[in-house]
């Protein structure tokens, strides 16, 4: 099944932009446009800038900063999870090897029926 290319229109700060996108990506595009519009309105309403280009740049910097912070938090969580997984794997390995070692010793000394 092929994905159709659609022509759609998004609105940002009262201006309409024609965009082409894959049909499967239309909802994501609309969500992204809505999010961008909201963030640009926040910058515009802060009264710090009126120029559309400046609003776009400040909004892009804010979104990029937020994304990088979330990426750093995600990486930190992934590292903590990996450390915990390694710790648990080591404990499992030790637990699994201990009975195997005991079993091997038992087999070697099976005639004496001794466990170590």
Secondary structure, 3 states (H helix, E strand, C coil): CCCCEEEEEEEECCEEEEEEEEHHHHHHHHHHHHHHHHHHHHHHHCCCCCCHHHHHHHHHHHHHHHHHHHHHHHHHHHHHHHHHHHHHHHHHHHHHHHHHHHHHHHHHCCCCCCCC
